[in-house]
Amino acid sequence: MNDFILPDIGEGIVECELVKWLIKEGDVIEEDQPVAEVMTDKALVEIPAPHAGTVVKLYCQEGEIARVHAPLFAVDDGSDSNSDKTGHGEREDDHAGDVMTVAAPARSTAQTQSAASQATSSQSDVVLSGSNGAATTPTAAALERRSRDFILPDIGEGIVECEVVTWHVAEGDTVEEDQTIVDVMTDKALVEITASEPGRIVRFHYAQGENARVHTPLYAYVPDEEAEAESAESTESAESDVTAPEHKQVQPERLAEHRQEGDDKSDDKSGQDGRHEESRPRIPATPAVRRLLREHQLDIQAIAGSGRNGRVLKEDVLAYLKQSEAHETDVTPDDSHKVGTAAETDKAAVEACAVVSDVASDEERSSRLESKAVPLKGVAAVMARRMVQASTQIPHFHYGDELDITDLLALRARLKVRAEHQGIRLTLMPFIMKAMALAVIEEPILNARLSEDESEILYQGTCNIGMAVDSASGLMVPNVKGVERLSILEIAREVGRLTEAARSGRVAQADLKGGTLSISNIGALGGTYAAPIINQPEVAIVALGRTQRLPRFDGEGNVCARDIMTITWAGDHRIIDGGTIARFSNLWKHYLEHPDEMLLSLS
């Protein structure tokens, strides 16, 4: 019997109302069959069955509130029938036989009975093995029977599978609710999967590097209450084994000593666990905050939470790190000598490495290169497919020009301090995006797309401008939604958020969808010219080159220094001609070269 875990049904949604059950207990259901209708704060959602089976129990009634990542109903898929047959019929005959049955479930019945008779002849060894022998094996098997499967929820629209990148826990570990269990990579971003409830990890269904399918079991775990119940049953079973008549061959003195040692250890451990729980109450924090704590090896108990009910926020962790760094930089007079000595040692080491590097032979240097094959997968694989598709299906038309952004840089310098007071880093990108949205109003075809059958031009009602970001996972193009409605500071805030998310590989799916026009800022890395490839289904993209201080003539013919940025447009020549992209680029250029006029055009 497996529990069906209510999957993610919308970004930020943690609970929903169960409106109607489409099944009842005892029904036989098929995979993908609708089983329930739930109402979120946005829409009515139909929940499909992840696999076929018989409905055993419904955990929620119609009208009740169901929580995401909590069990919704139990279904019997027939996977437990074999284990039930081998687990019960032979247990009542002989306890020693049960030990061997659990330890070696693959043996035949005759082999099991033979092993049971051998175990009876050496019962003193079985009893004296304590927690390392008879007690451990049946407990592990019983925990396996009590385990539940965590079903991999929906992690993005249209995504049916993902790659298991990193397991953050091991089999046998005890985890807390919302603790990060595993990182998975979709074809768009890296996603954290967190625990739905506290418990103990029993088994991983996938190894790192394997592909896991959505709506299938990701790992098996035993909830805390089930683990505690099994522990209590195992303790009672162990005590009955010691007092059973079959164990009379064991010497009473040795048995008493063994039980006394086990009791002392058990009491000591339980006492320590109790004091540990009392002294370390669980402090609320999001999975992202707990991940940040693990990365910096911080104890959540040491950080004062400023959120509701003492919740530790990301700002609390960053403030704690900043305070710790400030404390570490304070050097006493006695320590300054040590710092100087360390610096001299480092300098000597660098010089020694330089000497070794100079005398290295060509053969030694070439041996540093490694021949290997790295699979193309995740974001990089998707980028490769889309770039080939775009470059072969779209007839690209390129158009280049120069922008004199001297006045724009001066305006940004004046506004930068004010933006920093609001915690916003003001770059040129918000101005470039805003000017682009204003130009789209005059030339809306740059913000359009071609229908799939190429029979219609679909004009978009909002300007969602994407920016290409070179992340660790590959090229990502998150977009700022509704640029035409946002202020410069609002755009700057979104640009900062999306850039940070993309570079960490954790961009939300919504931020990657719906783009209408893209910018590639190759100049940030030093390039001057580029021929960008259009990001389908968009129809245009611009590449920004690096800004250079170059001599130019002013209106009176005098040579003066100006800040020049090169740009290169790529347009879909099926619906955009040279005149259209030139007019659009000239209007966009005018706004950037005369930022005061751009401000007048803002609504």
SVG drawing of the C-alpha trace seen along z (x, -y; Angstrom):
<svg xmlns="http://www.w3.org/2000/svg" viewBox="-17 -74 81 102">
<polyline fill="none" stroke="black" stroke-width="0.4" points="0.0,0.0 1.4,-3.4 0.3,-6.9 -0.5,-9.3 1.2,-12.6 -0.6,-15.7 1.9,-17.3 2.7,-21.0 -0.4,-22.5 0.9,-26.0 3.8,-28.3 3.5,-29.3 0.4,-27.2 0.7,-25.2 -2.9,-24.0 -6.2,-23.7 -9.9,-22.8 -10.9,-19.3 -14.1,-20.0 -15.0,-16.6 -13.8,-13.0 -14.1,-11.4 -13.4,-8.0 -14.3,-6.1 -12.6,-3.5 -12.5,-0.1 -12.4,-1.5 -9.9,-0.2 -8.3,-3.1 -6.0,-3.5 -2.9,-5.6 -3.7,-9.3 -7.4,-8.8 -8.8,-11.9 -9.3,-11.1 -10.2,-14.5 -11.0,-18.1 -9.3,-20.7 -9.8,-24.5 -6.8,-26.7 -6.9,-30.5 -6.6,-30.8 -8.4,-27.9 -10.1,-24.5 -7.5,-21.8 -8.0,-18.2 -5.7,-15.7 -4.8,-12.6 -3.7,-9.2 0.1,-8.5 -0.4,-4.8 -3.0,-2.1 -4.3,-0.2 -7.1,0.2 -8.1,-2.7 -7.7,-1.7 -8.4,-4.8 -9.3,-8.5 -7.5,-10.7 -9.6,-13.9 -13.3,-14.5 -15.0,-16.8 -14.9,-20.4 -11.7,-19.8 -8.4,-21.5 -5.6,-19.3 -2.0,-20.3 0.6,-20.0 3.2,-17.3 0.8,-15.5 -0.9,-12.1 -4.2,-12.5 -5.3,-8.9 -3.8,-5.4 -3.7,-3.0 -2.7,0.7 -0.8,1.4 -0.1,5.0 3.5,4.5 3.2,5.6 1.4,8.9 4.5,11.0 6.1,9.6 2.9,10.2 2.9,13.9 6.6,14.4 6.4,12.3 3.5,13.7 3.0,17.4 6.4,18.5 6.8,16.1 4.4,17.9 6.1,21.3 9.5,20.4 11.1,17.1 14.5,18.3 12.9,19.1 11.6,15.5 15.1,14.2 16.4,16.2 13.4,15.4 13.8,11.6 17.6,11.8 17.4,13.8 14.0,13.4 15.3,14.8 15.7,18.3 13.1,21.1 10.9,22.5 13.0,25.6 16.2,23.5 14.6,21.3 13.5,24.2 16.9,25.7 18.5,22.4 16.0,22.1 17.1,25.4 20.7,24.3 19.9,21.1 18.2,23.0 21.4,25.0 23.3,21.8 20.7,19.6 23.2,18.3 25.1,16.5 21.8,15.0 20.7,13.7 24.1,12.4 24.4,10.5 22.1,7.8 21.4,4.9 23.9,6.1 22.1,9.3 18.6,10.5 17.2,7.2 18.6,5.1 17.5,7.3 13.8,7.7 13.6,4.0 15.1,2.9 12.7,5.2 9.7,4.0 10.7,0.4 10.8,1.2 7.2,2.6 6.0,-0.6 7.7,-2.9 6.0,-5.3 7.1,-6.4 7.7,-10.1 6.2,-10.8 8.1,-13.2 5.7,-16.2 5.2,-18.4 8.3,-20.6 7.3,-22.6 4.7,-22.8 5.3,-20.0 8.3,-18.4 7.9,-14.7 11.4,-13.7 14.5,-15.2 18.1,-14.2 19.0,-13.4 22.0,-15.6 22.9,-15.5 21.4,-13.6 21.9,-15.7 21.0,-12.9 21.9,-9.2 19.8,-6.1 19.1,-5.8 19.3,-9.5 16.6,-11.2 15.3,-14.3 13.0,-17.2 10.1,-18.7 11.1,-21.1 14.7,-19.8 16.4,-19.7 16.6,-16.0 17.8,-16.1 18.7,-18.5 17.2,-17.6 18.0,-19.2 15.2,-19.8 15.7,-21.0 15.4,-24.6 16.8,-24.9 18.1,-23.2 15.2,-22.4 15.4,-21.6 13.1,-18.8 12.3,-19.0 10.9,-16.5 7.1,-16.6 7.3,-15.5 9.9,-14.4 11.0,-10.8 13.8,-8.4 15.1,-7.7 14.8,-4.0 15.8,-3.7 16.6,-5.8 14.8,-4.7 17.3,-6.5 21.0,-7.0 22.8,-10.3 22.9,-10.8 19.8,-8.8 16.6,-10.2 13.5,-10.3 10.0,-10.5 7.4,-12.9 4.6,-11.2 6.7,-8.2 8.4,-7.2 11.6,-9.2 12.6,-7.7 11.1,-5.6 10.9,-7.0 9.3,-6.1 7.4,-9.0 8.4,-9.7 5.3,-8.2 5.7,-5.0 9.4,-4.7 8.6,-5.2 5.8,-2.5 8.2,-0.1 10.9,-0.8 8.5,0.0 7.4,3.2 11.0,4.3 11.9,3.6 9.0,5.8 9.9,8.5 13.5,8.5 12.5,8.9 10.2,11.8 13.1,13.5 15.3,13.3 12.8,14.9 11.6,17.6 12.0,21.3 14.2,22.0 17.0,19.8 17.6,21.9 21.0,23.0 22.4,19.5 24.3,19.1 22.3,16.9 25.4,14.9 26.3,13.9 22.7,13.1 22.3,10.9 25.5,9.0 24.5,8.6 21.0,7.3 22.5,4.9 24.9,3.4 22.1,3.0 19.8,1.4 22.5,-1.0 23.3,-2.0 19.7,-2.4 18.9,-4.5 22.0,-6.7 21.1,-7.2 17.4,-8.0 18.5,-10.4 20.8,-12.2 18.2,-12.3 15.7,-13.7 18.0,-16.4 19.0,-17.2 15.4,-17.7 14.7,-19.8 17.7,-22.1 17.3,-22.3 13.7,-23.1 13.0,-23.2 13.3,-26.8 11.2,-27.5 13.1,-28.4 12.6,-27.9 14.6,-25.2 16.6,-28.0 17.7,-29.4 18.6,-25.9 20.7,-25.3 22.5,-28.6 23.2,-27.5 24.6,-24.2 26.8,-25.9 28.4,-28.2 28.3,-25.4 26.3,-27.5 24.1,-26.4 20.5,-27.8 20.4,-28.0 23.1,-30.7 21.1,-33.1 18.3,-35.3 15.3,-35.0 13.4,-38.2 10.5,-36.5 7.1,-35.5 7.3,-33.0 11.1,-33.3 11.5,-32.2 15.1,-32.7 15.1,-34.7 17.8,-34.9 18.5,-38.5 19.2,-37.2 21.8,-34.7 23.5,-37.3 23.7,-39.8 25.2,-37.1 27.8,-36.3 28.6,-40.0 29.1,-40.4 31.3,-37.3 33.5,-38.5 33.8,-41.9 34.9,-40.2 37.4,-38.0 39.1,-41.1 39.8,-42.6 43.5,-41.8 45.2,-42.4 48.8,-43.8 50.2,-40.4 48.3,-38.8 49.6,-41.4 53.0,-39.8 51.5,-36.4 49.6,-37.9 52.8,-39.4 54.6,-36.1 51.8,-34.2 51.9,-36.8 55.6,-36.3 55.2,-32.5 52.5,-32.8 54.7,-35.1 57.6,-32.6 55.3,-29.7 54.0,-31.7 57.6,-32.4 58.5,-28.8 55.5,-27.7 56.6,-30.2 60.1,-28.7 58.7,-25.1 56.3,-26.3 59.2,-27.9 61.2,-24.7 58.3,-22.4 58.8,-20.7 56.4,-20.9 55.5,-17.2 54.7,-17.8 52.5,-20.8 50.6,-19.0 49.9,-16.1 47.7,-18.5 45.0,-18.2 42.6,-15.4 40.8,-13.4 37.3,-12.7 33.7,-12.6 31.1,-14.7 27.4,-13.9 25.4,-16.9 22.3,-17.1 20.1,-19.4 20.1,-23.1 23.1,-22.7 21.4,-19.9 18.2,-22.0 20.2,-25.0 22.0,-22.9 18.7,-21.6 17.0,-25.1 20.0,-26.8 20.2,-24.3 16.4,-24.6 16.5,-28.4 19.5,-28.7 18.1,-26.2 14.4,-27.2 14.7,-31.0 16.3,-33.1 18.3,-35.6 18.8,-39.2 21.5,-41.1 21.8,-44.9 24.6,-46.7 25.0,-50.2 26.7,-52.3 25.2,-54.0 26.6,-57.1 25.7,-56.5 27.8,-59.2 24.8,-61.1 23.1,-57.9 26.2,-56.9 26.1,-60.3 22.4,-60.0 23.0,-56.5 25.9,-57.8 23.6,-60.5 20.8,-58.0 23.0,-55.1 23.4,-56.4 19.6,-56.9 19.0,-53.3 21.6,-51.9 19.7,-53.5 16.8,-51.3 19.0,-48.2 18.9,-48.2 22.0,-47.9 21.4,-50.2 23.0,-49.1 22.5,-50.1 20.2,-47.2 17.0,-48.7 17.4,-51.8 18.1,-49.7 15.0,-47.5 12.8,-50.5 13.8,-52.3 13.2,-49.0 9.6,-48.8 9.0,-52.4 10.2,-51.6 7.9,-48.6 4.9,-50.8 5.9,-52.4 7.0,-49.2 5.0,-46.4 6.0,-43.7 9.4,-43.4 7.4,-42.2 5.3,-39.7 5.7,-36.0 4.8,-33.8 2.1,-31.2 3.1,-27.5 1.7,-27.1 3.2,-30.4 -0.2,-31.7 -0.5,-34.5 1.5,-37.2 0.6,-37.1 1.1,-40.5 1.8,-40.2 -0.1,-42.4 2.8,-42.8 6.6,-43.4 8.5,-40.7 12.2,-41.3 14.6,-38.5 18.3,-38.7 20.8,-35.9 22.7,-34.9 25.8,-32.7 25.1,-30.4 26.9,-27.4 24.2,-25.2 24.4,-26.7 22.7,-29.6 19.5,-30.8 17.2,-33.6 14.9,-34.7 12.6,-37.6 11.2,-40.7 7.5,-40.7 5.6,-43.8 8.5,-46.2 6.2,-48.8 4.4,-49.1 7.4,-49.2 9.6,-52.0 13.4,-52.0 13.9,-51.0 11.3,-48.2 13.0,-46.9 16.4,-47.1 15.1,-45.1 13.8,-42.4 17.1,-42.3 19.0,-41.8 16.7,-39.0 16.7,-37.1 20.5,-37.5 21.2,-36.0 18.7,-33.2 20.1,-32.3 23.7,-32.2 22.8,-29.8 20.8,-27.7 17.6,-28.1 15.3,-30.2 11.6,-29.7 9.8,-28.2 7.5,-31.2 10.6,-33.5 11.7,-31.5 8.4,-31.4 6.6,-34.1 9.5,-36.1 8.8,-38.4 12.2,-40.1 15.7,-39.3 19.0,-41.0 22.4,-39.3 25.0,-41.4 28.1,-39.9 29.9,-43.2 29.9,-42.3 32.5,-39.7 34.5,-41.9 33.2,-41.3 32.6,-44.1 30.6,-42.4 28.4,-39.3 25.8,-37.7 23.2,-36.5 20.7,-33.6 17.0,-34.4 15.4,-32.8 12.3,-31.1 9.4,-31.8 10.6,-35.4 11.4,-37.3 14.3,-39.5 17.3,-39.7 20.0,-42.3 23.6,-41.8 25.3,-44.5 29.0,-45.0 31.4,-46.5 31.5,-50.2 34.6,-52.0 35.9,-55.5 36.5,-56.6 37.2,-59.9 34.2,-61.4 33.3,-64.7 30.8,-67.0 28.3,-69.3 30.9,-71.9 33.5,-69.6 35.7,-69.3 37.1,-65.9 35.9,-64.8 35.9,-61.7 32.6,-59.8 31.4,-56.5 30.4,-54.2 28.6,-50.9 28.3,-48.7 25.0,-46.8 24.0,-44.0 20.4,-43.1 19.2,-39.7 15.6,-39.6 13.4,-36.9 13.4,-37.8 10.1,-36.0 8.2,-38.9 10.8,-41.6 12.6,-43.5 15.6,-45.7 13.6,-49.0 11.5,-47.8 14.4,-46.8 16.3,-50.0 13.4,-52.3 13.0,-50.4 16.7,-50.5 16.9,-54.2 14.0,-55.0 15.5,-52.8 18.9,-54.5 17.4,-58.0 15.9,-57.2 19.3,-55.9 21.3,-58.8 18.8,-61.3 17.7,-59.9 15.8,-63.1 13.4,-62.5 13.0,-58.9 11.9,-60.1 9.4,-62.5 7.9,-59.5 7.3,-57.5 3.6,-57.1"/>
</svg>
